[in-house]
Amino acid sequence: MGNIIHVKNVFFKRDERMILSDIHWDVNAGEHWAMIGLNGAGKTTLLKMINGYMWPVAGTGATIEVLGKRFGSVDLRELRKSIGWVSTSLTDSISPSHTVIDVVMSGKFATFGLYDSIANEDKEKAMDILTKLGAKHTADRRFGVCSQGEKQKIMISRALMANPKLLILDEPCTGLDIYSRENLLLAIDALGKQPNGPTMIYVTHHIEEVCPIFTHALIMKEGQVVAAGTKEKVITNTILSDGLGLPLEVEWNLGRAWVKLREALEVRS
């Protein structure tokens, strides 16, 4: 499959306010993308459209295709089975009393608990995924006693149980200390290198979280695309300063972009 995401002429309005304006975006097989923008830039709205939870403004000639399926002529319930979405809000929906292995296996059924019969191969698969993400030691724990970093690895493992072709990681490092963040980013980087793994979209407003496995970047600002392309061409002083509204300077080290202010800021009244 060559085209993973194809978005064209997408507009979205809420209460007469334009949330997305003329969005064009293509994600191809073999690419992993970082989606970067401030809060309110339109990132979550665009992701909800890609998952078929929101619809573009009618009459604009909008086109949305995901995994080769065009919206309007596809069963979205079936399509969503091929899309994994990991977010903090989803983590909050998991009962703290459930064991980690059960939480991971529940991903096969897209439920928040195990209500279906499971086979030995389901448990073996769950353990294998936890192992690859460095979270095997949590398997028999209650979900509620795991650290925030462990919970994020568990939720990614849960998403992988359904063999998604597209995996959306929505600000997975929120609330993590630097050790836990770097540990999680190592696991995500390793996941991206696995053969036949899912295409990944990583949502963040922290540039240093864009680890080496991510090949491309989409910068959004006030509901519009500022730039989209290979990360080295997009994550630059000029583009990033425009997208984030600050005078920024980018330095590349260890395959990652690190950002600092070019000049001191003054308090604005």
Residue, then its C-alpha position, 0 to 999 in steps of 0.5 A: m500500500g503506497n498511500i496511508i493518509h490522503v487529505k485534500n481541501v479539508f475545512f472544519k468550522r465550529d460555532e462560525r469559527m474556522i478550526l481547519s482551513d484548506i488542509h492538504w496532507d499525504v502520508n506514504a508507506g515507509e514514512h513516520w510523521a511528527m505532527i507539531g503545533l501549539n495547543g489549539a492548532g487543530k491537531t486533534t481535530l484533524l486526527k478525529m477526522i482521520n479516524g472518522y469521528m468528525w467530518p469536513v465542511a460540506g461543499t468544499g470538495a474535501t477528500i479523506e482517504v485512510l489506508g486506501k479507503r475513501f471516506g463516504s464509501v467505507d465502513l468506518r467501524e471496520l477501518r478503525k480496527s486498523i488504526g491504533w490511537v494512544s492518548t492520555s484520555l484513553t489511559d484514564s478510561i482503564s480501570p486501575s484494578h485490571t492486570v496489565i496483561d488483561v489491559v493489553m489483551s483487551g486491545k484485540f477486542a477494542t474494549f476497556g476490559l476482557y469480556d471475550s474468551i481468550a486463547n493462549e496465543d493471545k496471552e503469548k502475543a501480549m507478552d511478546i509485545l510487552t517484552k519488545l517495548g521493555a514492559k514485560h516486568t509489569a505483566d502481572r501488576r495492577f494497572g493502577v500501580c504502574s508508573q506513568g511511563e509504564k502506563q504509556k508503554i502498556m497502552i501502546s502495547r494494547a494498541l498493537m494487539a489489533n495489528p494496526k496499520l496506522l498508530i497515532l501517538d497523541e502526546p504520549c510523553t505528557g507528564l513524564d520526567i526526563y528519564s521516563r520520557e527518554n525510556l519511552l522514546l527509545a521504545i517508540d524508536a525501536l517500534g518504528k524499526q520493526p519490519n511490517g510495523p505500523t506507520m506512526i503519527y506522533v503528536t507533540h509540541h515538544i520538538e525534542e521528542v521527535c526521535p530519529i525514526f520519524t522521517h517527516a514533520l507536519i507543522m500546524k498553526e491556527g488550523q492551517v498547515v505551515a509546512a509539511g515534508t522531511k523533518e530536516k526541511v521542515i524543522t528549521n529556525t524560520i518555519l518553527s519560529d513561524g509555527l510556534g510564534l517564538p524566535l527559535e533556533v534549532e540544533w540537531n544532535l543524535g538525530r533529534a532537533w533541540v530548540k532554544l530561544r534566539e533572544a530574551l522575551e518581554v512580558r506582553s500586556 
